[in-house]
Amino acid sequence: MESFVGVIINSAAAPPPPPPRPPRPPPKPESLTFHDHSWEDPYSWMSKLNDKVAMRHLDMYMEQEEKYTEATMSGTDRLQSKLQSEMASRFASDLSTPPLRWGPWLYYRRVEEGKQFPVLCRRLASLNDEFISHKSPSAGFDITSGKRIEQKLLDYNQEAQRFGGYAYEELSEVSPDHRFIAYTMYDKESDFFKLSVRNLNSGALCSKPQADRVSNLAWAKDGQALLYVVTDQNKRPCRIYCSMIGSTDDDFLILEEPDENVYVNIRHTKDFRFVTVHTFSTASSKVFLINAADPLSGVNLVWECEGISHGILEHHQGYLYLFTDAAKEGQSVDYHYLLRSHLDSSSSPRTWESVFTDDPDWVVEDLDFSHTHLVVTLREGRNFRLCSVTLPLPAGKGPVHLKELHPQFLPLPKYVSQISPGPNYDYHSSKMRFTLSSPVMPDAVVDYDLSNGEWNIVQQQNILHERTRVLYGTASSASIIEETLNSKSSNPSNEVNSDDDQLWNGLSEFYACEQYNVASYDGVLLPLTVVYSRKNKKEDQNPGLLHVHGTYGELLDKRWRSELKSLLDRGWIIAYADVRGGGGGGKKWHHDGRRTKKINSIKDYISCANFLVDKEIVHENKLAGWGYSAGGLVVASAINQSPHLFKAAILKVPFLDPTNTLLYPILLLTAADYEEFGYPGDIADFHAIRDYSPYDNIQKDVLYPAVMVSSSFNTRFGVWEAAKWVARVRELTIYDQKRPILLNLTTDIVEENRYLQCKESALESAFLMKVMES
C-alpha cells in the first residue's frame, strides 16, 4: 500500500515537459534596391520556387513548423475535440438548397447521404405543386402517381472523379430552353477552369465546346449558342468565342482584345435578348451589345467612359439601362446611378439620360430587374433598405426622385449587414429571392412576391436548437398589410414594421448587437459593430475578437457564423471594424483606404481596438485581432504599430509581404491589385507600401501578441509570405512561450469540406482561449 502511494507521489512530482522551442530557419540576407531605397531581405530564399535546394529547405522548415504547432497546442486536444463537436452539431444536416422556380422547372441542389459533394436536380413544378424539399416525396419518387419526378442533372461527386477528387465549380448556367447546362470546373493540375456542356435530357457531355481557361459564359439564340471568354497565359480574360451547340464547326472568335491592360467580361441580359460585353482598363471602360438571336452579327458599342468603372447593362421593353459608377461630366462620383437610352437610338454617340435624381440620403447600392418590377437596394447612412418599383418607368420626364415612383418597401430584419440578390433567373416571375445577413440572425433566404407583398423565409438554419429549419410558406410566412400595399403615398413611413425578431428567427433574445461610431485619428467616424451573449457579458472582463477586411471596396462579412457561437457562449465579445478601404461607404470611402492612403485602414482599425478597451467593452489585456487575406495585412500592420494593444491574433492566408509581392510577383496579380495596394513604380506608392508592409516594419526587441497564421501552398498569397513573416517576427521580437507565433499549414480545400472547416475553426478558437486563459 505504501509503495503504491509512493508511486503516486513520485508521479505527481514529475516535472512537466519543457515547452517546445520554435523553429529558427537560417537567414540568408539578399540586398535589394529600388527607387532611392535599399534594404535586406533575410528570408527571400523561401520564395525562390525554381531553386530546388531552397525548396527542400523550405519543405523541411514547414515540417518543423507543423510539429511545433502540434506540440504547442497539444494541451488543448480535449478542448479542440469539444469545440469541433459543438461546431459540427450546428451545421445543417440537410444541405439541400431551396428549390428555385424557372419557367416550368424547380431547380435545387442536395447532398446524398454519405457523399461529399452535392447533386444538381430539377423536377417539373406541374407534376407536384406541393413539392417543398427533396425529402418530400422521398428522393424524387411520387408515391401517389408512381412516377419518378426528380431528374439528376449534374452529380459533382462524379465530377470530382474527373478532376482528381476535387469538385470546385466557378460558373454554372442552364440554357434558357432548359436543354443544356454549361459549367466550369477547376482543374487543380493545370490551375485553370475547364468548360463543359451537358445535355440535360440525356445526361451526356457534349463533344463541344470543351475549352480551357474559361472565365465567363452566356447563352444566346435561345440555348442554341454559347458564348464564352478565354483567358491568356497571364489569366487575363481577352477572347470571346461562340460555339453552336450540336455543330461540328470550330468555335467562332467574336472578339479578341490584344492590349494586355484590357480585361473582357460578358453576361446576358435578364430577358436573354442581348449579350453584353464589358471591356475595361485603368484608361477606359466600354460596353458593347451582341444580339442574342444572331450572335455572329457583330459587336456594337453602346457606351464608353474614361478610366475604370463598374457597369451593368440591362434591357427592358425597348430601353437599355446602365447601372454604373462612372464619372459625371468629368467629375468623379461617390455612388452608382442608373442611366437609360432608347434601344433604337440613332444618335452617335448614343444619348443616355439619368433615371433618378441624386439623393445623398438614398444611395442606390444595387438593382434587379424583372418583367414587371425593379427592385432597388438602398443605403441610408449605414442602414440598408429594400424596395420595389413598378415597371415600366415613366419616360420623357427626365430624372425623377425615387420617392415619386411610390416605392413599396419590403420587410427586413434588424441589423441587416448585407443583402445578396438571387439567383433570380425567371424574368417573368413576380417573385424575387434575396439572402439577408445579420450579425444576430442566421442567413435567411427570402422570397418576396412583388405583386402582393407576401414574403416567405424559404431557408434558414436555426442554430439554437442545433437543427435546420427549412421553411416554405409556413409559420415564418408573413404578408404586408393590404392597406399598405395599395397606398400610393411617397412617405417612406409606409414601410411595414416587420423587423420583429421572432418573425425572422433572429437571436437578439440571446445575443445583443450594438453599433457605435468611433472617431479615427483624423476625426472620420468609423462604424463598429459589437455582438455579445446577454447572459455572459461582464463589465471590463470579457475577451474580444475584432474582425477587419478594409480592401477592394468590399463589405466586411458580418454574417452570423455558427462557429463563433462557441466563443460568444464562453463570454467573448465579437466586434467588426468597418475601416476605410472597405465597402458600405461609397467610392470615396474605398479610395481613402487604398494605395498611398492604405495607412488609413490600419489606423482606423487601431482606433476601433482602442475604443473597445477604453470603453471597457473588452478587457484591456484580452483583445485579439482577426483578418482574412488582405484583412490579415491590416491586422499585422496594426500589431507592428501597437503591439501592446493585442494579446493574440488570427491571420488567415494573409497578405504580409507587399513590397516583394508587388515588385516581383510570383503569383499573377491584376490591375485591381495594384490599384488597391499601390504601383511600386510610382515613388509615392512605393514609399507608402514600405510604410505599411507588415514584413518590413516588425519592431525589434518588443513583446508581440500570440499569433496563429494559417496558410496553404494553394493560396493567392503564397505560403512563403506567411513563413517569412513568422520567421522574422521570431528573429526580431522578444520570445515569450505564453505568446507563441504559430504557422498552421492547412489543406487547400478547407472551404469544400465541412469536417475540415470545423477542425480549423476549433483549432483557432482553442488557440485564442489558451492564450487568453479563458
Residue pairs with C-beta under 8 A, 6 or more apart in sequence:
19 72
19 737
20 67
20 68
20 71
20 72
21 68
22 68
22 730
22 735
22 740
22 741
23 61
23 64
23 65
23 68
24 727
24 730
24 731
25 43
25 46
25 57
25 61
25 723
25 727
26 57
27 42
27 43
27 727
27 731
28 42
28 43
28 44
28 45
29 40
29 41
29 42
30 40
30 41
30 42
30 44
30 45
31 38
31 39
31 40
32 38
32 39
32 40
32 41
32 44
33 39
34 663
34 680
34 686
35 683
35 686
35 687
36 683
37 686
37 687
37 690
39 696
41 660
41 724
42 728
42 731
43 723
43 724
43 727
43 728
44 660
44 724
45 51
45 54
45 57
45 58
46 54
46 58
46 61
46 720
46 723
46 724
46 727
47 660
47 666
47 718
47 720
47 721
47 724
48 54
48 55
49 55
49 666
58 720
58 723
61 723
62 719
62 723
62 743
62 745
65 723
65 726
65 742
65 743
65 745
66 745
68 742
68 743
69 708
69 742
69 743
69 744
72 740
72 742
73 80
73 742
73 763
73 766
73 767
73 770
75 770
76 766
76 767
76 769
76 770
79 766
79 769
79 770
80 759
80 762
80 763
80 766
81 762
83 566
83 761
83 762
83 765
83 766
84 758
84 759
84 761
84 762
86 565
86 566
87 562
87 563
87 566
87 758
87 761
87 762
88 754
88 755
88 758
89 466
90 461
90 463
90 466
90 562
90 563
90 565
91 562
91 754
91 758
92 461
92 468
93 467
93 468
94 110
94 133
94 135
94 468
94 470
95 109
95 110
95 111
95 118
96 108
96 109
96 110
96 111
96 133
96 134
96 470
97 108
97 109
97 110
97 459
98 108
98 445
98 458
98 459
98 470
98 472
99 106
99 107
99 108
99 131
99 132
99 133
100 106
100 107
100 108
100 423
100 425
100 433
101 107
101 125
101 426
101 429
101 431
102 174
102 178
102 425
102 426
103 178
103 426
104 124
104 125
104 126
104 178
105 122
105 123
105 124
105 125
105 178
106 122
106 123
106 124
106 125
106 131
107 120
107 121
107 122
107 174
108 120
108 121
108 122
108 134
109 118
109 119
109 120
109 121
110 118
110 119
110 121
110 134
111 117
111 118
111 119
112 119
115 157
116 157
116 160
116 167
116 753
117 155
117 156
117 157
117 159
117 160
117 167
117 752
118 156
119 152
119 153
119 154
119 155
119 156
119 157
120 152
120 153
120 154
120 155
120 156
120 172
120 181
121 134
121 140
121 150
121 151
121 152
121 153
122 150
122 151
122 153
122 200
123 131
123 140
123 149
123 150
123 151
124 149
125 131
127 142
127 145
127 147
127 149
128 137
128 142
128 149
131 137
131 149
132 470
132 472
133 470
133 472
134 140
134 150
137 143
137 149
139 150
140 148
140 149
140 150
140 151
141 148
141 149
141 150
142 148
142 149
151 200
152 203
153 181
153 198
153 200
153 203
154 172
154 181
154 183
154 198
156 167
156 169
157 167
159 167
159 169
159 185
160 166
160 167
162 185
163 185
163 186
163 187
163 188
163 194
164 188
164 189
166 186
166 188
166 749
166 752
167 185
167 752
168 185
168 186
168 749
168 752
169 183
169 184
169 185
169 186
170 184
170 185
170 186
170 193
171 182
171 183
171 184
171 193
171 214
171 216
171 217
172 181
172 182
172 183
172 184
173 181
173 182
173 183
173 217
173 218
173 219
174 180
174 181
174 200
174 425
175 181
175 182
175 219
175 222
175 223
175 226
176 219
176 222
176 223
176 272
177 222
177 223
177 224
178 200
178 223
179 199
179 200
179 201
179 223
180 197
180 198
180 199
180 200
180 206
180 223
180 226
180 245
181 197
181 198
181 200
182 195
182 196
182 197
182 217
182 219
182 226
182 228
183 195
183 196
183 197
183 198
184 193
184 194
184 195
184 196
184 214
184 217
185 193
185 194
185 196
186 192
186 193
186 194
187 193
187 194
187 212
188 714
190 212
192 212
192 213
192 231
192 235
193 212
193 213
193 214
193 215
194 210
194 211
194 212
194 214
195 209
195 210
195 211
195 212
195 214
195 217
195 228
196 205
196 206
196 210
197 205
197 206
197 208
197 209
197 210
197 226
197 243
197 245
198 204
198 205
198 206
199 205
199 206
206 245
206 246
208 243
208 247
208 248
208 251
209 226
209 228
209 241
209 243
209 251
211 228
211 230
211 241
211 251
212 230
213 230
213 231
213 232
213 235
214 228
214 229
214 230
214 231
215 229
215 230
215 231
215 235
215 237
215 265
216 228
216 229
216 237
216 264
216 265
216 266
216 267
217 226
217 227
217 228
217 229
217 266
218 226
218 227
218 228
218 266
218 267
218 268
218 275
219 225
219 226
219 227
219 268
219 272
219 292
220 226
220 227
220 242
220 268
220 272
220 275
220 290
220 292
220 293
220 295
221 292
221 293
221 294
221 295
222 272
222 292
222 293
223 245
224 244
224 245
224 246
225 242
225 243
225 244
225 245
225 295
226 242
226 243
226 245
227 240
227 241
227 242
227 243
227 254
227 266
227 275
227 290
227 295
228 240
228 241
228 243
228 266
229 237
229 238
229 239
229 240
229 241
229 264
229 265
229 266
230 237
230 238
230 239
230 241
231 237
231 238
232 238
232 239
232 260
234 260
234 668
235 668
235 670
236 260
236 263
236 670
237 263
237 264
237 265
238 256
238 257
238 258
238 262
238 263
238 264
239 253
239 255
239 256
239 257
239 264
240 253
240 254
240 255
240 256
240 264
240 266
240 277
241 251
241 252
241 253
241 254
242 251
242 252
242 254
242 295
242 296
243 251
243 252
252 296
254 290
254 295
254 296
254 299
255 264
255 277
255 288
255 299
257 263
257 264
257 279
259 281
261 281
261 282
261 283
261 671
262 279
262 280
262 281
263 279
263 280
263 281
263 670
263 671
264 277
264 278
264 279
265 277
265 278
265 279
265 280
266 275
266 276
266 277
266 278
267 275
267 276
267 278
267 312
268 274
268 275
268 276
268 292
269 275
269 276
269 292
269 313
269 314
269 315
270 314
270 369
270 370
270 424
270 427
271 315
271 316
271 371
271 427
272 292
272 427
273 291
273 292
273 293
273 315
274 289
274 290
274 291
274 292
274 313
274 315
275 289
275 290
275 292
275 295
276 287
276 288
276 289
276 290
276 312
276 313
277 287
277 288
277 289
277 290
277 299
278 285
278 286
278 287
278 288
278 311
278 313
279 285
279 286
279 288
280 286
280 308
280 309
281 308
281 671
282 307
282 308
282 671
282 675
283 306
283 307
284 304
284 305
284 306
284 307
285 304
285 305
285 307
285 308
285 309
285 311
285 326
286 301
286 303
286 304
287 301
287 302
287 303
287 304
287 311
287 313
287 322
288 299
288 300
288 301
288 302
289 299
289 300
289 302
289 313
289 320
290 297
290 298
290 299
290 300
291 297
302 313
302 320
302 341
302 350
303 311
303 313
303 322
303 339
303 341
303 350
303 352
304 349
305 324
305 326
305 327
306 327
307 326
307 327
308 671
308 675
309 324
309 325
309 326
309 327
310 324
310 325
310 336
311 322
311 323
311 324
311 326
312 322
312 323
312 324
312 367
313 320
313 321
313 322
314 320
314 321
314 322
314 323
314 367
314 369
315 321
315 343
316 369
316 371
316 391
316 392
317 391
317 392
318 342
318 343
318 344
319 340
319 341
319 342
319 343
319 392
319 395
320 340
320 341
320 342
320 343
321 338
321 339
321 340
321 355
321 369
322 338
322 339
322 340
322 341
322 352
323 336
323 337
323 338
323 339
323 364
323 367
324 336
324 337
324 339
325 333
325 335
325 336
325 337
325 587
326 333
327 333
328 337
332 587
333 587
334 586
334 587
334 588
334 589
335 358
335 363
335 364
335 586
335 587
336 364
336 365
337 354
337 355
337 356
337 358
337 364
338 354
338 355
338 356
338 364
338 367
339 352
339 353
339 354
339 355
340 352
340 353
340 354
340 355
340 393
340 395
341 350
341 351
341 352
341 353
345 351
353 398
353 399
354 398
354 399
355 393
355 399
355 400
356 364
356 399
356 400
356 401
356 402
357 399
357 400
357 401
359 401
359 402
361 380
362 378
362 379
362 380
362 402
362 403
363 378
363 379
363 380
363 586
364 376
364 377
364 378
364 402
365 377
365 378
365 379
365 384
365 419
366 376
366 377
366 419
366 421
367 374
367 375
367 376
367 377
368 374
368 375
368 421
368 422
368 424
368 432
369 375
369 391
369 427
370 391
370 424
370 427
370 428
370 429
370 430
370 432
370 450
371 391
371 427
371 428
372 390
372 391
372 430
372 450
372 451
373 388
373 389
373 390
373 391
373 430
373 432
373 450
374 388
374 389
374 391
374 393
375 386
375 387
375 388
375 389
375 410
375 421
375 432
375 448
375 450
376 386
376 387
376 388
376 389
376 402
376 407
377 384
377 385
377 386
377 419
377 421
378 384
378 385
378 386
378 387
378 402
379 385
379 584
382 515
382 527
382 578
382 584
382 585
383 416
384 412
384 416
384 417
384 418
384 419
385 409
385 412
385 495
386 409
386 410
386 412
386 419
386 434
386 448
387 402
387 407
387 408
387 409
387 410
388 407
388 408
388 410
388 432
388 448
388 450
389 402
389 405
389 406
389 407
389 408
390 405
393 400
393 405
394 400
394 405
403 490
403 492
404 490
406 487
406 488
406 489
406 490
407 492
408 450
408 453
408 480
408 485
409 492
409 494
409 495
409 496
410 448
410 453
410 455
411 455
411 478
411 480
411 495
411 496
411 498
411 499
411 503
412 419
412 436
412 498
412 499
413 436
413 438
413 441
413 444
413 499
413 501
413 503
413 504
413 506
414 438
414 440
414 499
414 501
414 506
414 508
414 513
415 438
415 439
415 440
415 441
415 513
415 515
415 529
416 436
416 437
416 438
417 437
417 438
417 439
417 529
417 555
417 556
417 558
417 559
418 435
418 436
418 437
418 555
418 557
418 558
418 559
419 434
419 435
419 436
419 437
420 434
420 435
420 437
421 432
421 433
421 434
422 432
422 433
422 434
423 433
424 432
424 433
430 449
430 450
430 451
431 447
431 448
431 449
431 450
432 447
432 448
432 450
433 445
433 446
433 447
433 448
433 458
434 445
434 446
434 448
435 443
435 444
435 445
435 446
436 443
436 444
436 446
436 504
437 443
437 558
437 559
437 560
438 506
438 513
438 558
438 559
438 560
439 513
439 529
439 531
439 558
439 559
439 560
439 574
439 576
440 506
440 507
440 508
440 511
440 512
440 513
440 531
440 560
441 501
441 504
441 505
441 506
441 507
441 508
441 560
442 460
442 461
442 462
442 463
442 505
442 507
442 560
442 562
443 460
443 461
443 559
443 560
444 457
444 459
444 460
444 504
444 505
445 457
445 458
445 459
445 460
446 455
446 456
446 457
446 458
447 455
447 456
447 458
448 454
448 455
449 455
452 479
452 480
452 485
453 479
453 480
453 484
453 485
454 477
454 478
454 479
454 480
455 477
455 478
455 479
455 480
456 471
456 472
456 473
456 476
456 477
457 471
457 476
457 477
457 504
457 505
458 470
458 471
458 472
459 470
459 471
460 469
460 470
460 471
460 476
460 505
461 468
461 469
461 562
462 468
462 469
462 505
463 507
463 560
463 562
463 565
464 507
464 510
469 476
469 505
471 477
476 503
476 504
476 505
478 498
478 503
480 496
480 498
481 496
484 494
484 496
487 494
501 507
501 508
501 509
507 560
509 534
510 533
510 534
510 535
511 531
511 532
511 533
511 534
511 568
512 531
512 532
512 533
512 534
512 537
513 529
513 530
513 531
514 529
514 530
514 531
515 527
515 528
515 529
515 530
516 527
516 528
516 529
516 530
516 611
517 525
517 526
517 527
517 528
518 525
518 526
518 527
518 528
518 577
518 607
518 608
518 611
519 525
519 526
519 607
520 526
520 580
520 600
520 603
520 604
520 607
521 603
521 606
521 607
522 600
522 603
524 580
524 592
524 600
524 604
526 577
526 578
526 579
526 580
526 604
526 607
526 608
527 578
527 584
528 575
528 576
528 577
528 578
528 608
528 611
528 612
529 558
529 575
529 576
529 578
530 573
530 574
530 575
530 576
530 612
530 617
531 568
531 573
531 574
531 575
531 576
532 542
532 568
532 572
532 573
532 574
533 568
533 569
533 571
536 542
536 568
536 569
536 570
536 571
537 571
537 573
538 571
539 616
540 616
540 619
540 620
541 571
541 619
542 571
542 572
542 573
542 617
542 618
542 619
542 622
543 571
543 572
543 573
543 618
543 619
543 622
543 623
543 624
543 647
543 768
543 772
543 774
544 572
544 573
544 574
544 575
544 612
544 617
544 618
544 619
544 622
544 623
544 624
545 564
545 567
545 572
545 573
545 574
545 575
545 624
545 625
545 626
545 650
545 768
546 575
546 576
546 577
546 605
546 608
546 609
546 612
546 623
546 624
546 625
546 626
547 556
547 557
547 558
547 574
547 575
547 576
547 577
547 626
547 627
547 631
548 556
548 576
548 577
548 579
548 601
548 605
548 608
548 625
548 626
548 627
548 631
548 634
548 635
549 556
549 557
549 582
549 627
549 628
549 629
549 630
549 631
549 634
550 556
550 577
550 579
550 580
550 581
550 582
550 593
550 601
550 604
550 605
550 630
550 631
550 634
551 581
551 582
551 593
551 594
551 601
551 629
551 630
551 631
551 633
551 634
551 676
552 581
552 590
552 630
552 672
552 676
553 581
553 582
553 583
553 587
553 589
553 590
554 582
554 583
555 582
555 583
555 584
556 576
556 577
556 578
556 582
556 583
556 584
558 576
563 757
563 758
563 761
563 765
564 574
566 765
567 574
567 765
567 768
568 574
570 769
570 774
571 774
572 768
572 774
573 612
573 617
573 618
575 608
575 612
575 617
575 618
577 604
577 605
577 608
577 609
578 584
578 585
579 593
579 600
579 601
579 604
579 605
579 608
579 634
580 589
580 590
580 592
580 593
580 597
580 600
580 601
580 604
581 589
581 590
581 592
581 593
581 594
581 597
581 598
581 600
581 601
581 634
581 676
582 589
582 590
582 593
582 601
583 589
583 590
591 597
592 600
593 600
593 601
593 604
594 675
594 676
594 677
594 678
595 675
595 676
595 677
595 678
595 679
595 685
595 688
596 678
596 684
596 685
596 688
597 688
598 677
598 678
598 688
598 689
598 692
599 688
599 691
599 692
601 634
602 634
602 637
602 638
602 641
602 692
603 641
605 625
605 634
605 635
605 638
606 638
606 641
606 642
606 645
609 623
609 625
609 638
609 642
609 645
609 646
610 645
611 617
612 618
612 623
613 619
613 620
613 623
613 645
621 647
622 647
622 772
622 774
623 645
623 646
623 647
624 646
624 647
624 648
624 649
624 650
624 705
624 768
624 771
624 772
625 635
625 638
625 639
625 646
625 648
625 649
625 650
625 705
626 635
626 649
626 650
626 652
627 633
627 634
627 635
627 636
627 649
627 650
627 651
627 652
627 654
628 652
628 653
628 654
629 652
629 653
629 654
629 655
629 716
629 717
630 655
630 676
630 677
631 654
632 651
632 652
632 653
632 654
632 655
632 656
632 709
633 654
633 655
633 656
633 658
633 692
633 694
635 649
635 651
635 654
636 649
636 651
636 654
636 656
636 694
636 725
637 692
637 693
637 694
637 697
638 645
638 646
639 646
639 649
639 694
639 704
639 705
639 707
640 694
640 697
640 698
640 699
641 697
643 699
643 702
643 703
643 704
643 705
643 733
644 703
646 705
647 705
647 706
647 739
647 771
647 772
648 705
648 706
648 707
648 708
648 739
648 767
648 768
648 771
648 772
649 705
649 706
649 707
649 708
650 707
650 708
650 710
650 764
650 767
650 768
651 707
651 708
651 709
651 710
651 722
652 710
653 710
653 711
653 712
653 715
653 716
653 717
653 722
654 694
654 709
654 711
654 717
654 721
654 722
654 725
655 661
655 677
655 717
655 721
656 694
656 695
656 717
656 721
656 722
656 724
656 725
657 693
657 694
657 695
657 696
657 721
657 724
657 725
658 677
658 678
658 689
658 692
658 693
658 694
658 695
659 680
659 689
659 690
659 693
659 695
659 696
660 695
661 667
661 669
661 717
661 721
662 669
662 673
662 674
662 677
662 678
662 679
662 680
662 689
663 680
666 718
666 720
667 716
667 717
667 718
677 689
678 685
678 686
678 688
678 689
679 685
679 686
680 686
680 689
690 696
691 697
694 725
695 721
695 724
695 725
695 728
698 725
698 728
698 729
698 732
698 733
699 732
699 733
700 732
700 733
701 732
701 733
701 734
702 733
702 734
703 733
703 734
703 736
703 739
704 729
704 733
704 734
704 739
704 741
705 739
705 771
706 738
706 739
706 740
706 741
706 742
706 767
706 771
707 726
707 729
707 741
707 742
708 742
708 744
708 763
708 764
708 767
709 722
709 725
709 726
709 741
709 742
709 743
709 744
710 722
710 744
710 745
710 746
710 760
710 764
711 717
711 719
711 721
711 722
711 723
711 743
711 744
711 745
711 746
712 719
712 745
712 746
712 747
712 748
712 750
713 719
713 748
714 748
715 748
719 745
722 743
723 743
726 741
726 742
726 743
729 741
730 741
738 771
739 771
742 767
744 760
744 763
746 756
746 760
747 753
747 756
749 756
750 756
750 757
750 760
751 757
768 774
